Amino acid sequence: MLKPETIATVKQTIPTLQAHGETLTRHFYTRMFEKNPEVKPYFNPAHQQAGTQQRALAGAICAYAQNIDNPAALAGAVELIAQKHASLGIKPEHYPIVGENLLAAICEVMGEAATDEVIDAWAEAYGVLADIFIQREQQIYDAQEQTHGWQGFRRFTVARREAASDNIVSFYLEPADGEPLAAHEPGQYTTAKVTLADGSAAMRNYSLSNAPGTPYYRISVKREPAPAPDAPTGAVSNHLHDHLQVGDSLELGPPCGEFTLDLPSEESTPLVLIAGGVGITPILSMLHSALARSSKARPIVFIQGSLNGAVHAFAEELRMLKGQYSNLQLHVRYSDPRPEDRAAGRFDSEGIVDGQLLDDLQAGQSARYYFCGPKPMLQHVNKLLKGKHVAADDIRYEFFGPAEALEA
């Protein structure tokens, strides 16, 4: 429990954090990677270069300061971060490293404003927050052990490799030890641990795109533009595309993530799933689960946005599901269709997801919505649903990468 004077001192730093938060977090990461290079494999360098990691941390620090006397308000953010930490194997011994470098960064960036009172208050506040994360992450590790039978990384074998589109490849991964897999929660991700060509270790999260309960995990990986030395976007994904073949091994962590399907108790409540680009991966797993667990009384609407037919992922799998389930309404919308897409009738409409489309599909205010895709799409859909007065509890989404606010 924080002392009242600690709470007051931390709150006094809010204006400084709001004005200089990103400067502070950029300095923090630079300092930590220099002083403690052993933690670098836990971070995606592309997010560092793009600044999204620094912005996300700055936002989290400000949010903690603003709600330091009401930590329950941060429960959702704590769960998201704890799940991400558990997916990477963050342990209690990592927290003193972060704390030491964060406090040092505060001193170095804030200068004379970083008085002993301020540093002592933030040291106490950080200690309390670290304890919250350590306890929650231990609960996640214990649950993984109980449900899935392992913590850390387990060796899997590539049983099958197939193209889901021109730029997405699916890898079907079976446990190398032959032991069965427990079903994951639809929407969860696993963590792949690889050694890159330069010998460096890296970890990346990939959503599980298969139906829960299959004897394999399926990750569906998008090839990114070739990374430059100073722009490492896609280094791991491209490594998997170029090097991971049938019979090869890959280390995976147990399923993690808080973006999971929670079906409404009322069977007649519509479920609307919206996927953009490679954001289809967790949404497709949710679709499989929803169809298997729902009666035909529940309308299920699946909206897939894609650029064109070349990058339209899982088209055949979705057509098969549509043929099997009478309560599934599938709508494919291309934003930039090719002439051959029009000739072949590969899509249902053209443009982006808009209010008229939702009205046409009878996906209204009473539905529950799950969506995933590029950030501009998430911002657009979130604004669209709020404009239609959909309840906040019925709007659920996931970012790929550090979480950021959808609203400006």
C-alpha positions in Angstrom: 0.0 0.0 0.0 1.5 3.3 -1.0 1.8 6.1 1.5 -0.4 9.2 0.9 2.7 11.4 0.5 4.1 9.0 -2.1 0.8 9.3 -4.1 0.8 13.0 -3.8 4.4 13.3 -5.0 3.9 10.9 -8.0 0.8 12.9 -9.1 2.8 16.1 -9.0 5.1 14.7 -11.7 2.2 14.1 -14.2 2.6 17.4 -16.1 6.3 16.7 -16.6 5.5 13.1 -17.7 2.9 14.3 -20.2 5.3 16.9 -21.6 8.5 14.7 -21.7 7.3 11.1 -21.4 8.6 10.0 -24.8 11.9 11.6 -24.2 12.2 9.8 -20.9 11.2 6.4 -22.3 13.6 6.7 -25.3 16.4 7.5 -22.9 15.3 4.6 -20.7 15.5 2.0 -23.4 18.8 3.3 -24.8 20.3 3.2 -21.3 18.9 -0.2 -20.4 20.1 -1.8 -23.7 23.6 -0.4 -23.0 23.8 -1.3 -19.4 21.9 -4.6 -19.6 22.2 -6.0 -23.2 20.9 -9.4 -21.9 17.3 -8.1 -22.1 17.4 -7.1 -25.7 16.0 -10.4 -27.1 12.8 -9.6 -25.2 12.1 -6.6 -27.4 11.2 -6.1 -31.0 13.8 -3.7 -32.6 11.2 -2.7 -35.2 8.9 -1.3 -32.5 11.9 0.5 -31.0 12.8 2.1 -34.2 9.2 3.1 -35.0 8.9 4.6 -31.6 5.7 2.6 -30.8 7.4 0.9 -27.8 8.5 4.2 -26.3 5.1 5.8 -26.8 3.3 2.8 -25.3 5.6 2.9 -22.2 5.2 6.7 -21.9 1.4 6.3 -22.0 1.6 3.5 -19.4 3.7 5.5 -17.0 1.3 8.5 -17.3 -1.7 6.3 -16.8 -0.2 4.7 -13.7 0.6 8.2 -12.3 -2.9 9.4 -13.0 -4.5 6.3 -11.4 -2.0 5.6 -8.7 -4.7 6.0 -6.1 -7.1 3.8 -8.0 -5.1 0.8 -9.5 -8.3 -1.1 -10.3 -8.8 1.3 -13.2 -5.7 -0.2 -14.8 -6.8 -3.8 -14.5 -7.3 -4.3 -18.2 -3.9 -2.8 -19.1 -2.2 -4.8 -16.3 -3.7 -8.0 -17.7 -2.6 -7.2 -21.3 1.0 -6.5 -20.2 1.2 -9.4 -17.8 0.1 -11.8 -20.6 2.7 -10.3 -22.9 5.4 -10.6 -20.3 4.4 -14.3 -19.6 4.6 -15.1 -23.3 8.2 -13.9 -23.3 9.2 -15.5 -20.1 9.7 -12.4 -18.0 10.6 -13.4 -14.5 11.0 -11.5 -11.1 14.7 -11.0 -11.6 14.0 -8.8 -14.6 12.1 -6.2 -12.6 15.1 -4.7 -10.7 16.8 -4.2 -14.0 13.9 -2.2 -15.4 13.5 -0.3 -12.1 17.1 0.7 -11.8 17.3 2.0 -15.4 13.9 3.8 -15.1 14.9 5.7 -12.0 18.2 6.6 -13.5 16.5 7.8 -16.7 14.1 10.0 -14.6 17.2 11.5 -12.9 19.0 12.1 -16.1 16.0 13.5 -18.1 14.3 15.5 -15.3 17.5 17.0 -14.0 17.0 19.2 -10.9 13.3 18.4 -10.9 14.2 14.8 -10.0 14.6 15.6 -6.3 15.2 12.9 -3.7 11.6 13.1 -2.8 10.5 12.4 -6.4 12.9 9.5 -6.9 12.0 7.9 -3.6 8.3 8.2 -4.4 8.7 6.7 -7.9 10.9 3.9 -6.4 8.1 3.0 -4.0 5.5 3.3 -6.7 7.5 1.1 -9.1 8.0 -1.5 -6.4 4.3 -1.8 -5.8 3.5 -2.1 -9.5 6.3 -4.6 -10.0 4.8 -6.8 -7.3 1.4 -6.6 -9.0 2.9 -7.9 -12.2 5.1 -10.5 -10.6 2.1 -12.0 -8.8 -0.2 -12.0 -11.8 2.5 -13.4 -14.1 3.2 -16.3 -11.6 -0.6 -17.1 -11.8 -0.3 -17.2 -15.6 2.7 -19.5 -15.4 1.0 -21.8 -12.9 -2.1 -21.9 -15.2 0.0 -22.7 -18.2 1.6 -25.6 -16.3 -1.7 -26.9 -15.2 -3.6 -26.5 -18.5 -0.9 -27.0 -21.2 1.7 -29.0 -19.2 4.7 -26.7 -19.8 6.3 -23.3 -19.1 9.0 -21.7 -21.1 9.7 -23.1 -24.6 8.8 -26.5 -26.0 10.1 -28.0 -29.3 7.6 -28.4 -32.1 8.0 -30.0 -35.6 6.7 -28.5 -38.8 4.2 -31.1 -40.1 2.8 -29.0 -42.9 3.5 -25.7 -44.6 1.0 -24.1 -47.0 0.2 -20.7 -48.5 -2.8 -18.9 -47.1 -2.3 -16.1 -49.7 0.5 -14.7 -51.7 2.1 -13.1 -48.6 1.0 -15.3 -45.8 2.3 -18.8 -45.1 0.7 -21.2 -42.5 2.9 -23.5 -40.5 1.2 -26.5 -38.9 3.2 -27.4 -35.8 3.0 -30.6 -33.8 4.8 -31.3 -30.4 8.1 -33.0 -31.1 7.6 -35.2 -28.0 4.3 -36.6 -29.4 2.4 -35.6 -26.3 -1.1 -34.2 -26.9 -2.0 -30.5 -26.9 -4.6 -28.9 -24.7 -7.0 -26.6 -26.5 -6.0 -22.9 -26.6 -8.5 -20.1 -26.0 -9.6 -18.7 -29.4 -7.8 -15.4 -29.9 -4.6 -16.4 -28.0 -1.1 -16.3 -29.4 2.1 -18.3 -29.0 5.7 -17.1 -28.9 8.2 -18.4 -31.4 11.8 -18.4 -30.4 14.4 -18.4 -33.2 18.0 -17.9 -33.9 18.5 -15.5 -36.9 21.2 -15.8 -39.5 23.4 -13.3 -37.7 23.3 -15.6 -34.6 21.1 -13.3 -32.5 18.1 -14.7 -30.6 14.7 -13.3 -31.1 11.1 -14.0 -29.9 7.9 -13.0 -31.6 4.2 -13.5 -30.9 2.0 -15.1 -33.5 -1.7 -15.6 -33.2 -3.0 -19.2 -33.3 -5.2 -19.4 -36.4 -6.4 -23.0 -36.0 -9.6 -24.2 -34.4 -9.0 -24.9 -30.7 -8.6 -28.6 -29.9 -6.8 -29.7 -33.0 -3.6 -31.8 -32.5 -1.4 -29.1 -33.8 -0.9 -25.3 -33.6 -1.1 -23.3 -36.7 0.6 -19.9 -37.0 0.0 -17.9 -40.2 2.9 -15.5 -40.9 2.9 -12.5 -43.2 6.1 -11.8 -45.2 7.1 -8.2 -44.6 9.2 -6.0 -47.0 12.9 -7.0 -46.9 14.4 -5.4 -43.8 17.2 -3.0 -44.1 20.0 -3.1 -41.5 18.6 0.1 -39.8 14.9 -1.0 -40.3 14.5 -4.6 -38.9 10.8 -4.9 -39.6 9.8 -8.4 -40.4 13.2 -10.0 -39.5 11.7 -13.0 -37.7 8.7 -13.4 -40.0 10.8 -13.3 -43.1 13.3 -15.8 -41.5 10.4 -18.2 -41.0 9.2 -17.7 -44.6 12.7 -18.3 -46.0 14.0 -21.1 -43.7 11.3 -23.0 -41.9 10.4 -26.1 -43.9 8.5 -29.4 -43.3 10.4 -31.5 -40.8 12.2 -28.5 -39.2 11.9 -27.7 -35.5 10.6 -24.5 -33.8 10.5 -23.6 -30.2 7.1 -22.3 -29.0 5.8 -21.0 -25.7 2.3 -21.9 -24.2 -0.7 -19.9 -25.4 -1.1 -16.4 -23.9 -3.3 -13.4 -24.4 -6.4 -11.6 -23.0 -8.1 -11.1 -26.4 -10.2 -14.2 -26.2 -13.7 -15.1 -27.3 -16.5 -14.7 -24.8 -19.8 -15.7 -26.3 -22.9 -13.9 -25.2 -25.1 -16.1 -23.0 -28.2 -15.3 -25.1 -28.0 -17.5 -28.2 -29.9 -15.0 -30.3 -27.3 -12.2 -29.7 -25.4 -11.7 -33.0 -21.6 -12.1 -33.1 -19.7 -9.9 -35.6 -16.1 -10.7 -36.4 -14.1 -8.2 -38.5 -10.7 -9.1 -39.9 -8.3 -6.9 -41.9 -5.2 -8.3 -43.6 -3.2 -10.7 -41.4 -5.4 -9.6 -38.5 -7.6 -12.5 -39.6 -5.4 -15.0 -37.6 -7.0 -14.7 -34.1 -10.4 -13.9 -35.6 -10.4 -17.1 -37.7 -9.7 -19.1 -34.6 -12.6 -17.3 -32.9 -14.9 -18.1 -35.9 -14.1 -21.8 -35.7 -14.9 -21.8 -31.9 -18.0 -19.7 -32.2 -19.5 -22.0 -34.9 -18.7 -25.1 -32.9 -20.1 -23.7 -29.6 -23.2 -21.8 -30.9 -26.6 -23.1 -31.9 -28.1 -22.1 -35.3 -30.1 -19.5 -33.5 -27.0 -17.2 -33.1 -26.3 -15.1 -36.2 -22.6 -15.0 -36.9 -21.3 -12.3 -39.3 -17.7 -12.6 -40.6 -16.4 -9.5 -42.4 -13.0 -9.8 -44.1 -11.3 -6.8 -45.5 -8.4 -7.3 -48.0 -6.5 -5.3 -50.6 -7.2 -7.8 -53.4 -7.4 -11.4 -54.3 -3.6 -11.9 -54.2 -3.5 -11.2 -50.5 -6.9 -12.5 -49.6 -6.1 -15.1 -46.9 -7.9 -18.3 -46.1 -10.5 -17.8 -48.9 -11.1 -21.5 -49.4 -11.3 -22.3 -45.7 -13.9 -19.6 -45.2 -16.0 -20.7 -48.1 -16.0 -24.2 -46.7 -17.2 -22.9 -43.3 -19.9 -20.9 -45.0 -21.2 -24.0 -46.7 -21.3 -26.0 -43.5 -23.0 -23.5 -41.2 -26.3 -21.9 -42.1 -26.0 -19.3 -39.4 -22.7 -17.9 -40.8 -22.9 -14.8 -43.0 -19.6 -14.2 -44.8 -18.8 -10.9 -46.5 -15.5 -10.2 -48.3 -14.7 -6.6 -49.1 -11.7 -5.6 -51.3 -10.3 -2.1 -51.0 -8.4 -2.2 -54.3 -9.6 -5.2 -56.4 -7.8 -6.2 -59.6 -9.6 -6.8 -62.9 -9.2 -10.6 -62.5 -10.8 -10.4 -59.0 -13.9 -8.8 -60.5 -14.0 -11.3 -63.3 -13.8 -14.2 -60.9 -16.3 -12.7 -58.4 -13.8 -13.2 -55.5 -15.3 -10.5 -53.3 -18.8 -9.2 -52.3 -18.2 -5.4 -52.2 -15.6 -2.8 -52.7 -14.2 -0.2 -50.2 -13.7 -0.2 -46.5 -15.9 -1.4 -43.7 -18.6 1.3 -43.2 -21.9 1.8 -41.4 -23.9 1.0 -44.4 -22.2 -2.4 -44.7 -23.0 -3.2 -41.0 -26.6 -2.1 -41.6 -26.9 -4.3 -44.7 -25.6 -7.3 -42.8 -27.9 -6.5 -39.9 -24.9 -6.1 -37.6 -26.3 -3.5 -35.3 -26.2 -2.1 -31.8 -27.1 -5.3 -30.0 -24.3 -7.4 -31.5 -20.9 -8.2 -29.9 -17.9 -7.2 -32.0 -14.4 -8.6 -32.2 -11.9 -7.1 -34.7 -8.3 -7.2 -35.5 -6.2 -5.6 -38.3 -3.9 -2.6 -39.1 -4.1 0.3 -36.8 -6.0 2.6 -39.2 -8.6 -0.1 -39.6 -8.9 -0.5 -35.9 -9.3 3.2 -35.3 -12.0 3.4 -38.1 -14.0 0.5 -36.9 -13.8 1.5 -33.2 -15.1 5.0 -34.1 -17.8 3.5 -36.3 -19.1 1.3 -33.6 -19.1 4.0 -31.0 -21.0 6.2 -33.4 -23.6 3.4 -33.6 -23.8 3.4 -29.7 -22.5 -0.1 -29.3 -21.8 -0.8 -25.7 -18.2 -0.6 -24.7 -18.3 -4.1 -23.3 -19.3 -5.4 -26.7 -16.4 -3.8 -28.5 -13.2 -5.9 -28.3 -10.1 -5.6 -30.4 -6.4 -6.5 -30.5 -3.3 -4.6 -31.7 -0.4 -6.4 -33.2 2.5 -4.8 -31.3 2.6 -2.4 -28.4 -0.9 -1.3 -27.4 -1.8 2.3 -28.2 -5.0 4.2 -27.8 -7.4 4.0 -30.7 -8.8 7.4 -30.2 -6.8 10.5 -31.0 
